[in-house]
Amino acid sequence: MTATNLCVCTGIDAGSSCSKLGYSDNLGTRILARSEGSDFVTLREEAEIFFDEPVFSCVIAVKDDISRRQRETLRLKAINAGFRDVNITGQFEAMTLGLDDETRTLVCDFGASRCDFVMIDEGDVIESESLDVCGDMFTKIFAEYLCELRMLKKVDDTVMNEARRIMHILSENESRLWHDVNILREDFERLIYFPVKRASHTFHRFVNVYKPERVILTGGCAKIPLVREFFTGAEVIDDLIAKGASLKGLSLSKQEAKKSIADNVSRIRALRAEILRIEEGLTRQQKDRLYVLFRQAEGINDSGIITMMENLIREIKNA
């Protein structure tokens, strides 16, 4: 990853219905952009607006159980969107990196495609469990309810999109007027009550068995008041996985920077040795240039100095 560009710190939480791009620095983590599905073009463009410079690098956090082919497809999709340097990491690793400390933590990722419970202790995942209770299930149930209200024959894409939109609104409001029908939040919560309660049984099992010091609720469904009510005591952090992915990018950039410096040091030493072997045949002017280059190279290890040294050696040999 390019260590000189701020974009090395960008990380993407590749959710099934919504992806989030975050950026980490000494001030913390912020979400720069959101997109429907894996619209990486939108994410990259929004990041470039934020940084006011081209963005080429990212780390994408994906579900740990997706196949290699799916990971490669996602990576190519990001490259086609304009990202040149793309790294893939698992969401479990992103979760552990996103945590501020190494306390015993239960992370509940209640997303669109499933609900993951991940118990993390001192940076290691000691148990995880997944349920099919998820946002997509809630959307389907709610869309069927909307069809009944309007006496529609079947649930189509239009109704599904309307269901998602109204669900988001009801997460922050008590009611929403839809085609002259006043839909209450309690109507929606009544429809999803038992699935959420089933998920809460697994949540309480983890809490009772492991006695976590910290409980974090993340994912799109964390916005639903009923979910927060059942997941008692959970701290809602919407950007946990994006934060972990961006910190992974920061770590990779530092590793790349260290490797680049070490390579430059080795190359300068090799060039110096080569120049010393041909020093006797140098003119006074060439020796003066060498002296200046050696002084410039002290503690800098710049690739530009390496290029000048290589050019000087080539010039001497061709003379």
Protein Blocks (a to p, Z undefined) as FASTA:
>chain_A
ZZkbmklmpccdddfkbccdddddfkbccdfbdcehjafklmmmmmmmmnopacfbdcdd
ddfkbcfklmmmmmmmmmmnopabdcdddfklmmmmmpmblcdcddddddfkbccdddde
ehiafbdcddfbdfklmmmmmmmmmmmmnopabdcfklmmmmmmmmmmmmmpcbdceehi
acdfklmmmmmmmmmmmmmmmmmmmmmmnopabdcdedjklmpmklmmmmghiacdfklm
mmmmmmmmmmmmmmmmmmmmmmmmmmmmmmmmmmmmmmmmpcfklmmmmmmmmmmmnonl
paklmmmmmmmmmmmmmZZ
